[in-house]
Amino acid sequence: MTPKRLVIGTFAISRGMMLIVAAYVMLSNNKSMADVLGNWDVQHFLAIARNGYAEANDVAFFPGWPMVLRFIDFCGLPMIATGALLATGLSAVAAAALYRIGGPMAAVVWLLAPTAVFTAVPYTESLFCAAAFWAWERAGSKHWGQAAGLAALAATVRVSGLFLIGALALYALTQSGPWLIRFRRWLWLLIPAGVLATYVIYLYFLRGSWTVWYDAQVDGWYRGFTWPWDCLSNTIEASADDAYPDSPEWHHIFRAETISWVLGILTTIVCLFRKKLAEAAWVFVQVLAFCTSAWLMSVNRALLLWFPLWTELGGIANTRSPILRPLLAVAGAALLCLQCTWAWLFFTGHWAS
């Protein structure tokens, strides 16, 4: 099988399996497609798309994705179903960028990520990854104008756009070329930085505070500043078997959050060892941000954004050893099963990070 066919086949199988899980949940629980695909943050995105920032904590969500959903609604299409279809298509775009950055196996392992359900429902992950991964690919090809435009798009979607701008700035510094050329690369990054600044100014005029986004994070999701050791302690406590007797899956999710966070640290170390300073910075700044909240939360989803993790795993999976290949096939099957289990959690309305 050619590398391209392998990636396309993995995309089809993984997304097809999640579709089967969604259909099973719909039939077995007598739920509509909107019920299955519209859980958790999807409701926030839909509310913003329909009513703007009417609720105080809605400002925690950047406007890019709600604007897309609003356009879908303007065209007379169902927002949830069309948004899910668009997100699935954008996940293919992101996988194509990973193919260019790290080879076919990087795209394959990303498509098999346990939390890939968030790239198949109306969440921000697919749009952000598509824009951010291609921004990195364009920067690596020294097309910095295109990279800046894509980074600007990513900055409309998630606060992670701020970290992307910083990582790209370091990438521009470490990339070869005279200092004047490097300075011009930095100037291009004023475009995505301006997008972020515009949103902050908009929120100030909307609510009269420069910290309104941070305040919404604190009020809605307890993401106020916490010392890392306290954050880890709280997460370990939440991971105990008897921590949430009414929601037995929660402690497993918290355990997964810890594993994901450790994977971020390991990825940072590997990137530093390989002298990939910009990639290390991209992952580490997020790892650091996550451990300064009340507990580790949404790290499982953030794994999808860490393209250096997937390129490194892709390098490992690209082995030609006849001994390791069967083990890799088993690992791929295990990832697919875990992916379907995570999809079931989301589709049934259970907490899925």
N, C-alpha and C positions, 0 to 999 in steps of 0.2 A: 504494500500500500504506500502510495506517495505521501510525503509530509502534508501537503494541502488536503488530500482526501482524509487523512487521519484527523486533522483539525475539524474539517467539515463534519465528518462522521461523529466525532465527540460532541460537537455542538448539537447535532440532530438527536443523538441518543440522550444526552443529558437533559436537553429542553423537552424532548418527547416524554421522558420519564417523569419530569415534574408536571407535565400536562396530564399524564395518566393519574398521578397522585391527586391533582386538583379535581379531575373528573370523579375519582373514587370518593373524595370527601363530599363533593356536591351530591352524588347519588346516595351515599350511605347516610348523610345527615340532612337530606332534603334542603340543601342550600343552593342559592343562586350563584352565578359566576361572580357577581358583585360582592356577595357575602364572603366568598373564598379569597378573592384577590384584593379586597378592600380593607384589610385589617391594619391596625396600628397606625403608623404615620401616614398611611394613604389617606386617612380621614382628615388629617391636618392639611395635606396638600390639596385635597378637594375643597375644603372649607376656604382656604386662601384663594384658590382659583375662582371660587364663586363670590366670595365676599371681601376679598382683600384681607388686610391685617386687622380684622375686627376684634379678635380676642388678643389679650395682652401677651400671652406666651407664644402666639403664632409667629412672632418676629424671630424666634429661634430658628425658623426655617427660611433659607434663602429663597429669593423670588423666582429663580430661573425655571425650576421644574413646575411650580404652579402656573407660571405663564404659559408653558407648553400645554399643560392640561386645559387652561382657559381657551387657548387657540383651538384645541381639539373640540371643546364644547361649542365654540363659535361656529365650527364647521358642521355642527349637528351630529357629531359622533359621540358614542358613549365614552366618557372619560376613563373609566376603570379598565374596560376591555381594550380600548385603543391604546391607553397608556401602557398596559402590560405588553401588548404586541410591539409597541415602539421600544420599550425597555429591552425586550428580548432581541430585537433587531440591533439595538445599540450595543448589546453585549457581544454580538458578532463583530461589530466595528472595533470594540475594545480588544477582542481576541486577535483581530487582524494586526492591530498595533503591536501587541505582545509578540506576535509571530515575527514582525520586523525587528523588534528590540532584542528578543532572546531566543528566537527559533521556534519551531513548531511545538516542541514539548512544553515550552513555557505557556503557550496558548492552551495546550491540552490540559495541563494541571490546573490552570486558572478556571477553565470551563468546568472542571470537576470539583471546584472548591466546595466544601460542605455548606457554606452559606450562600451559594449561588442563587438561591430562590429570590434574593433581593435584587438580582439582575433580571428577573422574569416577572416582576410585579411593578406597579407604578411607584417605585422608589427612585432615589437620586443616583444610586450606585452606577447604573449603566451609563447614564449621560456623563457623569463625572469621569468615570474610567475611560470612556471613549475619548473625551476631550483631553484629559490629563495624559493618558498613554501616548496619544498621537502628538501632543505638545512635546513630550520627551523625545519621541522619535524624530520629530522635525528639528528639535534643538540638536540632537545627535548628528543630524545631517547638515547642521549649520544653516538651516532655514529659520532664522530667529524671528522674522516677521510673522511667519505662519505659526511658529510655536507660541508667540505672544498672543495671537488671536485666539488660539485654542485654549491657552491658559486663562484668557479673559472669559471665555465661555464657561470653563470649569469654575471660575470665581463667582459666577452667578448662581451656582448650584449648592455649594457647601463651603463651610469655613475652611475646609481642607485646602481650598484654593490659596489661602494665605501661605500655608506650608509649601505648596507647589511653587509659588513665586520665589520663596526663599531658597528652595532647592535648585530651581532653575538659575537663580542668581549665582549660586555656588558653582553650578555646572558651567556657566559662562566664564567664571573665573578660572576654572581648572582646564577648560578646553584650550587647545593650542591656538596660537595667533598672537599678533602684537597687541599691546595694551590698548591702542586706539580702537581696534576691532572689538576687544572685550568690553570696552566702555560703550560702544554702540549696541552691543547685545544687552547690556544693562538698561540702556535707554528704551529698548523695545519692551522691557518688562514694566515700564511705567504704564502701559496700556492695561494689563490685568490689575496692577496696583490701583489704577484710577477707578476701575470697576468696583473694587472693594471699598475704596474711599467714598464713592458715590452712594453705596448702600448704607454706610455708616452715617453719612450726612443726611440721607433720606430718613433714617430712623430717628435722628436727632430732631428733625423738624416734625416728624410724626408724633413722637412721644416726649420730646424735650429733655432727652438724656443721651450722653455719649456712651453710656454703658448699658443701653437698653437690651442689646442682644445677650450680653453676659447675664444680666438680671433675669431674663427669660429662662436661660439655662438653669440658673439657680432655683428659681421658683417652680419651674415645671419638671425638672429632672435631677434636682439635688447635685448639680455640677459646680457647686461653689468650691473654692480652693481648699484642698485637704493635703496635708503632708503625705508624701508617697508611702511611708511606712504605715500610716493610719489607713490609707486607701487599701493597701494590700491586706492589712489585718481585717478590715471590714469585709473584703472580698472572700478571704479564707473562712470567716465566720458565716458568711452567706452560702458558702459551698458545703456546709455540714449537711448530713443526711436529714436531720430533723429541723433544719432552718425554716422550711416552708411546708408544713405538713399538708396544707390545703392545695399547694401547687408543687407536686413532687418533681416536676421537670426543672424547676427554677435552679436548684442547686447544681444540676448538671450543666446548665447554661453558664452559671458563675464559674464552674470549674473550667469550662471551655474558654471563658474570657481570660482566665489566668494562663492557660496554655497558649492562647493567641498572643497574649502580651509577651510571654517568654519567647515565642517565635519571632516577635518583632525585635527583641534584644539580640537574639542569635543572628538574625538577618543583618542587623546593624554591625555586629562584630565581623561577620563574614565580608561584608562590603568594605569595612575598614581594612581588613586583611588584604583584600584584593585592590586596595587603593581606589575604590569607587566612593570618593568622599561625598559627592552630591547625592548619590543613592542612599548612602548611610544617613545623611542628614534628613532626607525625605522620610525615612522610616523612624529614625530616633526621635525627631521632634514630636511625632504623633504618639509614640510610646511614652514619652515624657508627659505629654498633655493628658493622656488617659489616666496616668497614675497620680494625678493631682485633683481628682474628683472624689466624691464620697466613697465610691467603689469603682472597680473596673467595669465599664458598661459600654456596649457597642463596639468593643474591640474585635469581636468575631466578624462583624460587618466590615470593619476597617481593613481587615486582612485582604479584602478584595481590591483595595486601593494600592497595596504595597507591591508594585510590580517587581522590585528587586527580589522579593521573596519568591515570586513565581519564576523569574528567570534563573535563580539559583536552583530551585527545585527542578526546573526544566533541564538544566545542565546535568543534574544527577540522573534524571529519568532518561536521558539521551544515551545511556550506556549501551555499548554493543556486546556486553558480556552475555553469553548464552546461559550463564548460571543465574544472573540477576533478572533477565527479561521475564521469566515466569513470575518472579516475586513482584515485579512492577505491574504485571497484569492483575495479580491478586490485589495489590494496593489500589489500582485504579477501580476495580470492582467494589472494594470496600469504601472508597471515596464516593462512588455513585450511590451506594446504599445509604451512607451517612447523609448525602445530599438530599435524597428522597425523604429521609426521616426528618431533616430540618425543614423541608418543604411542607411536610405534613403538620409540623408544629405551627408554621405560619398560617397555612390554609385553614386549620381548625381553630385559630384564634388564640393559641397558646403563646406564651412569651418566647420569642425566638431571637432575642438580642436586638 
